[in-house]
Amino acid sequence: MAKKHSNNKCSFCGGPHSAHAALVPSPIEQGAMICTDCVKGIAEMIAAMEKEEKAGHAAGTGGSPVSMKKVPKPREINAFLDQYVIGQEDAKKYLSVAVYNHYKRLSQTASQDDDGDVDIEKSNIIIVGPTGTGKTLLAKTIARLLDVPFTIVDATVLTEAGYVGEDIESLLTRLLQAADYDVARAERGIVFIDEIDKIARKGDNPSITRDVSGEGVQQGLLKLLEGSIVNVPPQGGRKHPDQKMIPVDTKNILFICGGAFDGIERKIAHRLNTHVVGYATDAAKQNIQRDNYLQYVAPQDLKSFGLIPEIIGRLPILTHLDPLDRDALRRVLTEPKNAITRQYQKIFRMDGVNLVFAPDALDLIVNKAIEYKLGARGLRSIVESIMVDAMYDTPSSDIKELTITREYALEKIQQAHFEINIDK
């Protein structure tokens, strides 16, 4: 039993010795005391914190599985995507099934399944498609529907550890932020890695020279895609020895990768023993649609492009996005809930102006987008060049209705110094 000190008080709560049974002296700091009441209170606080930590760990490891009753079915997910994304039926189907199966993995427990020794493994996805066909839009749209943390990250800034750029582990920082730094929730999330083609191997021969933003990044991604415990810097950026790290288990994190893979059509054509330009005599070759080689994309084409076999094996689901034709681009302008024309109509409606696009003006915009070969993303730049003068003048005028005709659109495009080959 510690001795009573008549002239001392508790250094923790400040109470005098008379109010307590005993004061315990510090073995290090001379004159520092703590009363027995404070010792008991601290012990209770530590016990409560440990209990809360165990409950959080149980939630992150399947102790609180997701209820499948509220999870949308694949057809329901696909129907939701149809409201915002035109076409791309194959990619929508693959994404819908992958997300639904991800919820199934989160809900699996030994008690719910007779085959308790069967563990459903995740199937990461890679999406190949030209620029402006909707890869990022698909990711953003599906994020609206999900009840798990979702984030979109960019692979172009990644380099090997020790070089200028960001560490591979910083991809998970954005996921932690989306989960409000709740590690248990983040470990059940989905990460969309955009521009995955930008980390392709720069040379044909592996390991000849150090490829700090290509093959080296792919090798660093292997442990994230497969599933392992990764130390993540909470604020992103580079890791340093004095920084506090957050351990994150990526076993249950679903990774969706997307990239344009510009030039992969030539590798597909070479594999099919055809030519991008020319005539085919074989009957099988004649059945190949030469205007859309991406539909024949295979894992060996990704390897020829510069992805290492190890990372291709960890992205087992491969799908593609079709190039947008004239009809699809026309629908993109008007049909989706977040269509470009609806966005500008809302902008003008906030000033009390009713904006109308003439059908022939929309046809002109589509023709220009096809000419520039920028896909749906090019539509917005064209519409912006047409609307900038109207958005500048209309708020200061008394105009209540504005109609965009073909002649007006053509004049504004010419003023913007776009080269056009369209007859008036």
N, C-alpha and C positions, 0 to 999 in steps of 0.2 A: 504494500500500500504506500502510495506517495505521501510524503510529509505535508502537513498543512503549513502554509506560509502566511503569516499575519500581515505582511506589508506588500504582498503581491496580488495581482489580479490576472484574469484570463486574457491572454493576448489575442484570442479569437473573437470573443463576444464582449470583452471589457468588464465583465462582472467581477466583483470583489470576492475574496476567498470565503467570506462568511456566508455567501449565498449558495455555496456548493460544498459537496462532501470532501472533495480533494482537488488539488491542482497538480497536473503532471508537468514536470519541468522538461524543457528541450535538452537533449543530450549534446546538441551542437551549439545553439545560440544561448549564451548565458543570460539568465533573467527572463527568458521566454517561457510562458506557461499556457496550458490549455486545460479547461475544466472537464470533468467527466461527462457533464450534460452535452457539451459540444462534441465529445468523442462519440457518444451514442447517436447524436443527430447526424454526424458525418457517416457513420456506419449505415444508418437507414437510407441516406441519400445514395450511397454507393450501391446498396442492394437494389434500390428502385431503378437506377440507371442500368445495371446489369440485366435486370428483368426486361426493360424496354429494348435493350440491344438484342437480347435473345429473340424477342418477338419480331423485331425487324428482320433479323437474319432468317427466321422461319418463313416470313413472307417472301423473301427473296429466293429461297431455295425450294419453293413449292409448298410450304406449309399452309399458304392461303391461296389455293388454286383459283384460276379465273373461272367464272361461271359461264358455261357455254350457252345458257338460255338467252343471254343478251347479245351474243356474238352474231353479227350478220353473216348469212350464208354466202357462198361464192357468187351465186347469181345476184344476190342483193348488192354485194360489193361492186359487181360488174355494172349493174343498173345505175349505181351512184356515179361511177366513173363516166358512164355514157352522158350524164348531164353536163360534163365539163370538157370531155375529150372526144373529138370526132375520129371515128375509125379505129384502127389499131386493135382489132378484136383479139388477135392472138396474144398480144402483150397484156391486154386487160384480163384475159382468162388466166394466164400464168400468174399474174400478180394477185388476182382474187383468190386463187387456190393457195398460193404461198402464204398470204396473210391469214387465211382461215386456218391452215395447218399450223401456223405460228401460235395462234390462240389455243389450238388443241395441245400443242407441246406444253404451253404454260398451265393447262388445266389437268395434265396427266398426273395421277398419283397411283400408288400401288393398290390402294383400296378400291379405286374406281375401275381398275382394269384387272381382269382375271390373269392376264399375262403380265404379272408384275415385273418380270425380268426383261421385258421388252421396253427399250427406251427409244422413243421417237427422236431421231436426229434431225437437225435443221437442214434445210435445202436453200442455200444462198442462191441469189439470182444475178445474172448479168444480162443487160439489155443493150443490144446493138442497134443503132439507128442514125440516119443522117441528122445534121443540125436542123433544128426547127420543126422536128416531127413530134415532139411532145414527151421526151424522156423526163425532163424536170417537172413538166406539168403533171404527169402521172403521179410522180412522187408527192408533189404539193397537194394534189387532189385527194390522194388516199390518206394523207396525214389528217385531213379534216374529219375523216370517218373513224379513226382509230381511238381506242381507249388505252393505248400504251404510248410511252414517250417515243417521239419520232423526230429525227433531225436529218438535214441535208448538209453534207460536207463536201469539200472540193479536194480532189487529189493532186491538183497542180502545184500546191504550195509545199508538198511533202518532200523531205530529203532524208538521207541517212542520218543517224545520230552523229552530232559533232559538226555538221555543216550548216550553212546559212539556210534557213527555212524552218519548217515545223517538224517535230517528231511525229512518228506514226501514231503514238498514243494520244496525241492531241485531237484525233478524230472523235474520241470518246468524251472529250471535254464538253463538246456541244450537246451530246446526249445527256450528260450529267446536268447541264444547265436546263435542258428541256424538262428534266425530272425534278427540278428544284433541289438538286444535289442529294436526292434520295437514292442511294446506291441500289437498294432493293428494287425500286421501280425502274431504274436505268438498266439493270441487268435483265429486264424483260422487254426492252425496247427494240426499235427498228432503226437502222442507219442506212441512208441512201448515199453512196459514194459516187459523186458525179465526176465526169471527165476521167474515168478510169483508164482510158486509152492513152492519156498523156504520160503515164508512167511505164509505157512500153519500153522494152530493151532497145537502147539506141544503136547497138551494133549487132551483126549477125552472130558473132562469136561470143559466147558467154565468158565472163570472168577474165577477159584479156586486160581491160582497164577498169578502173573504178567507175561505176555508173551510179552516182549518188542520188539522182532523181529518177532513175528508171528501174533497173533490175534490183538495186539495193532496196528500194521502197517496196517492191513486190515481195521480196523475201521477208521484210519486216511485217508486212500485212498477213503473212501466213498464220502467225499465232493468234491474231485477232479473229480471222475468219474461221479457223478451226475450233477455237474455244480454249481460253486459258485465262489465268488471273494476271491482269495487267495493272501496273502502277501508273495512274493517270495524274498529270499535274492539274490541280483544280482550276487554274486560271489560263490553261493552255500554254502555248509557246514551248520554249526549251526547258528541259529538266536540269536542275542543279542540285548539288549534294545537300544544301540546307533547306530545300523546299519540301513542304509536307505533301506526301502523295496519297492518293485515294485508290485503294485496290478495287478493281472491277473485274468480275468474272464474265467473260464474253460467251460462255457456253450457250446461253439462251438468247443472245442478241442476234436478230436476223439482219443480214447484210444484203442490200440490193445495190448492184453496181450498174452504172450506165456510161456509155461513151459513144462518140460518133464514129471512131475507127475509120477516119478518112483514108481512102485508098485500099480498103480491104476488099473491095469489089474485084480488083485485079487478081488478088490472091485466090478468091473464090473461083473466078473465071479460069485461072490457071489450073486449079485442082479439078475443075469439071472438064478440062481439056478443050476449052472453047476460047474464043477471042471476044473482047469487048466490042470490037468493030470487025465486021466481016460476015461471011455466010457459012452456014453449017450444012453438011450433007447427011450426016448420020441422023436417023429418025429420032433417037433419044435426045440428041443435041437440039433438034428442032423444037422439042417440047419445053426447052429452057426459056424462061421469060428473061430476056436480056435487059429489059428496063428496070428490073428489080432483082439483082443478084443477092441482096441481103437475105432473102427468104431461104437461100440455100446455105447460110452460114453454119459452120460446124466448128467444134473445138480445135481441130487442126488448123483452121484459118486464123484463130486467135493466136495460136502458137507461132504461125508464120508471121503474124503482125508484130509480135514482140512480147507476148505474155508468156511467162515461164510455166511449164507443165504443172508445177505444184500449185500455183494459184488457180489455174483452170480447173484442177481437180476439186478445189474447195468452192467452186462456183458451178455446181452440177446442172443448174437449170439455165439454159441458154435460149433466149428469145430475141426477136427483132422487131423493129418498127418500120412500116412501109413508108416510102416517100409519098408525100401528099400530092395528089393530082389536082387538076383544076376544080373538079367538083368538090373535093374535100376542103380545099382552101376557101372556096365560096361559102361552104357551110361553117367553117371556122369563123368567118367574119360575123355571122348573124345568129347561129343556133345555140351555142353553149350558153350556160347561165352567166358566165363571165366573158362573153364575146366582146371583141374589140369595139364594135360599133355601139354596143350597150354601155360600155365604159364611157365613151365620149358623149353619148346621149345623157348619161347621168351627170357628167361634168357641166354640160350646157343647161340641164334642168335645174341645177343649183343656182343658176342666174335667171331662171324663169324663161328659158328659151327652149323651144321644141325643135330638136335636130332630126332631120330626115335625110337618109342616103338614097339617092336614085339607084335603081337596079343596074343601069349601064355604068354608073360610077363605081359600083362594087366590082363589076366585071373588069373595069380598067385596073383597079387595085390588084385583082387576082392575076391579071396578065403581067403586071410589073413584078409581082412576087415570083412568078414562074421564071421570068427573064433573069432575075437576080440570083435564083437558085438558093434562096435563104430560108425556104420553108415558111412555116407560120410566123416565125420570129420576124421575118422581113415585112409581113403585113403591117405590123405596128409602126415601123419606121416610115413606111409609105403613107399611112393614114396620118401620122404625126406631121409629116411635111405638108400634107394637104390642109390640115386643120389649124396650123399654128397662127396664121393670119386671122382667121375667124375667132380663135380663142383670145387673140390680142385685142381685137376691135369690138367684139360683141358685148362684153361687160360694160362698156362705156356708151352703148347705143340703146335705142328703144326697140330693137328688133325682138319679136316674140316667137318667130319661126324662121328657121334656116334650112334650106334644101341644098344638098351637095349634088350638083349635076356632073355629068361626065366632062363637060367643057370646063367647068370650074376646077375639077380635080386635075385635068390635064394641064391647065394653065399653072397651077400651083406646083405640080411636079416639074414642069419645065423651069419655073423660077428657082426651084431648089437644085437646078443643074444636074438632074438625073438624065442620063442618056437614054432616050426612048426610041423604039423602032415600031411604034404603034401608029397606024394611020388614023387621022382624025375623022 
